Amino acid sequence: MADAPLGVLLLYIGGASATKEIQPFLYHLFSDREILPLPAPLRIPLAWFISRTRYHLVKGAYQCIGGSPLLKITKNQAKALENALKEEGLEAQVELGMRYCPPFIREAVERLKKEGVKRAVALTLYPQYSRATAGSCFAALKEAASRASLEIVTIPHWHTRPSFIKTWAELIRKEMIPLGETPHVLFSAHSLPMRVVKQGDPYPQQISETVEAIVAELGPLPHSVAYQSKVGPVKWLGPSVETEIARLAREGTTALVIVPISFVSDHFETLYEMDIVFRKEAKKAGIRNFARVPALNLHPSLINTWKDLILERAG
């Protein structure tokens, strides 16, 4: 076994945990050239303006759910993964690196360097790859790793891993049973600017592949895919969840199960948008039975999926 432990980096764009963190997070997000493809003299002032404006729009929503548990859940996921690897005999130091909020990716790399780590496996917590999410995380990691002389092996996507698919199928079945009727299953994913999609981003295709694999596991049932959480006036990947709920209601759907297919932890998009906004939209449209499948969070199968991915790449 090597003198130094294997480094494991869990990469995510992050999010605000409390209202005071909303504006800094949004500023870092929109300062990224991948998000706003403008020269710095235009991008930085615009990022400041958007972060200020958006803060006032979402502050009340964050207060409504008591803040986002994303960072706490993700830290617990990292600890669970480190323990799972240790049980397999692999001494690993698992660090969490966020793109747009603390703990930043560069800080995670620095912590590994201080421990004498020479090689690391980097896993994106986005099952499906997009240049705007996982790609941006890997770009920041590449820069930080080059300064630290750290050898990195990356895992850019894992959207059709059998254990991942089977877990979603089990959780969906569990939410379907109490409804007493066959529901329409609506898979919801975070949206993406069409500008990025038109450049050949694989994200929509990988979302489709995840959904197809889950439906194959479940057996035939009515289902569709929609997108949420668009920001700003540019055109985004659709249909939106709100539009899809309205369409389903018009066509006679009375029971709906929504699945957060691109998220691995509960946060603003699940706890506020899905549980409050979309539930309200469904009720208003006449859908009387509404259920939301929980995010995987600390589900043992998710941790084992990551463990197996790390072991495969660490060999």
N, C-alpha and C positions, 0 to 999 in steps of 0.2 A: 504494500500500500504506500502511496506517496506520502512524503513528510508533511506536506500541507494538505488541508482538506480540499475537496472539490468545491468550487464556487457554483452556486445556483442563483440565477437572477430571475425573479418574477417581474415582468414588465407590464405596466398598465399606464393609461394616460392620467388616471387619478380622478379626483373630484373634491368638491368642498364638503367638509364634515359639518360645518356650522356657518351661519350667515356671514360672519366676519371673514370667512375664507372664500366666499363666492367671487368677489371682485378680483383678488389676486389670481385665483385659478383661471378665470375667464381671460384675464390679461395675458397670462402665459400661453393659454390656448390660442388666442387670436394673434399673438406675436409670432407664431410659427408660420414660416413661409409656405408650408404644406397646406395650411388651413386658409391663410390669406395670401395668395400668390402676388404680392405687390412689393415694390421696392421699399426698403426700410423706412425712408422718410415719410412714406404714406402709410405703411403698415402699422408702425408703432403708435402714431396718434390715433389711428382708426381703432386699433386694439384697445387703447385706453377708453375711447368713446363707447365702444360696444360693451366693454366690461362694466362701465358705469351705468349704461342704460339697462343692460340685461340684469344687473344686480337688483334694481328697483322692481323689475318684472317678476323675479323668482324669489325674492326675500320672504314674502308671505308664505309661499309654497313650502320653503324649507322649514319655516317656523311651524307650519301645519303638521309636518311629520316628525318634528323634534330633531331635525338635522339628519344627515345621511350617515349610515353605519358602514359605508364602503371601506374606509381606511381600517377600522377595527376588524371587520370581517377578513380583509385581505391580509392583515398582519397575522391573524389566527390561521389562515390558510397556509401562509409561509411556515409557521411553526409546526403545523400538522404535517406538512410535506417533509420538513427536516426530520421529524420523528419517524415518519414512514421510511425514509431513506436509511436512517440509522438502524431500523429493525431489519433491513436488508443487508446490513454490514457495510454500508457506504457512509463514510464520514464526510458530511457535506455541510457547508455553511450557506444557508438560504437567506438571501437578501431581497427585499422588496424595493423596486425602483420605479418611481412615478415620473411621467413625462412633464406634467404641468403643475405639480404641487409636491411638497415634502412628503416622504423622503425622495429626493430627486435621484434620477438614474446615476448621475455623476457621483453622488454621495454614496450610493450602494457600491459602485466600483471602487471608490476610495476605501470603504470599509473592508472589502475583500483584499485589497492591496496591503492594508495594514496587517492583515492576518497572514500574509505571505502566500496568498492564493495565486497560482500561476495560470490556471485554466478554469474556465467556467462554462456552464451550459445556461443559455438564456432562453426562457420560455415566455412567450406572450400569453397573457391571460385572456386574449381574444381568440376564441376557437377558430373564427374565420379571419383570414388576412385581409387587411386593407392598407394601402400606402398611407392613408390619413391617420391610422391608429397604430397598429403594430409596426408599420413601416417607419413612422416617425419615431417610435420608441427605439427601433433598431439603429436608426441614423444617429440618435443621441448616444446610444451605447457604443457604436463604432468609434465615435469621436473620443468618448471618455476612456474606452479600453485601449486605444492607441497611445494615449498619454500615460497609461498605467502599465503598459507592456503586458496586457492580459490577453491570453489566448481564449477566444470565444467560439463556442459551437452554438448555433441558433436553432430554435424550433419555431418556425414562423406560423404554423397553423396545425390544428389537430381536430378539425371539424367533423370528421367521420370515424373517429376512434370507436370501436364497437362498445366499449364500456361506457363511453359518453352517451352514445345513442341509446343504449338499453336503459340507462338511468332516466333519461328524458321520457322514454316510453312508459316506464313504470310510474313516474310522477304524474304524467298526463292521465293515465288510467285511474289513478287514485282520485284525481279531481273530477273525473267524468262520472264516477259511480253515484255520488250523492245527488246529482242533477235529476236522475230519474228518467232521462230521455237522452237520445243521441245528440250531442252538441256539435256545433261547428267549431273546429279547432283553428284558432287564429294565431299563427306564429308571428311574433313581433320582433323586429330587429332595429337597432339604431340606424337611422338614415345616413345617407352619404351625398354630398353635392354631386349633381350630375356631371359637373366638369371633371371630377375625378373618375366617375364611371366611364365617361366617354374616352378617357385615356387608357382604357383597358384594365381597370382595377378588377381583380378577381372576386371581390367581396360578394356581389350579388349572386354569382354562380356558386360560390361556396355556401352561401345561405341556402340556396336551392338544394344543394347536395345534402346538407344537414337535414333539411326538412324531408326530402325524399327518403333518406335512410330511416328516419324516425317513423314515417308513415308505413314504410315496408315492415318495420318491427311491430307496429300497432295493428296493421291490417287496414283495409280500405275504410275510409271515413271522410266526411266533408271537411275540407281544410283549405286554407289560403295563407298568403304571406303579405304582411304590410310593414310599414316603417314609421318610426317615431323620432321625436326629439330634434327636428330640423331647427336651425337658427339662422335668422337673417333673410333677406329678400331674394337670394339666388334660388335657382331651381334645384330641388332635392329629389332623390330617388323615392318613388312612390309605388303603390298608393299609400297615403297616410293611413294610420290606424283609424282615425276619426271617419275618413271617407269610406273605409272598408266596413266599419260598423254600420254606418248608414245604409250601405248597399245591402248588407246581409239582412238588416231589419226589413228593408223594402221587399226582399225576396222571401220573407216569412220565417227567418231564423228566430227561434225563441230561447235557445240555450247556446251559450258561448263560453268556450274555455280559451283563455289567452296565455300564450307561452313566451317567456322572455328568452328567445332562442340565441341571442348574441351576448347575453350577460351571464356572468358566473357568480355574481353577488348581488344582493339586494341593495338598492341605492335610490337616488331621486327618481330615476326613470321607472322603476318598479313600484316603489312605495307611494309616490305621488301621481305620476302620469297614469300608470296602469290601475292601481288600487282605488284611486279617487277620480281622476278625470275620465278615464275610459269606462270605468264602471258607471259613472254618472251619464255619460253619453249613451251607453248601451240601454240603461233604464229609460232614458228619455225617448230613445228610438223604439221602445217596445220589446226589448229583449229582457224577459223576466228572470232568466237564470244566467248568472254570470259568475265565473270562477277564474282565478288567476293561479297558474302553476308557480310554486315558489322557485326562486333562483337556487342553484345548486349549493351555494355557500360552502358549508363544511361537510357536505355529503361525502361519506367514505369513498364512494365510487369515483368522485371527482379527484380526490387526493390520490387515489390509486392510479387513476389515468395519468396524472402528472408524474407520479413516481415511476411508472413504467416508461414514459417518454424520456425521463431523465436517465434512467438506467440504460436504455437503448443507445442514447447518444454519448454516455459517459464512458463506454467500454473502449 
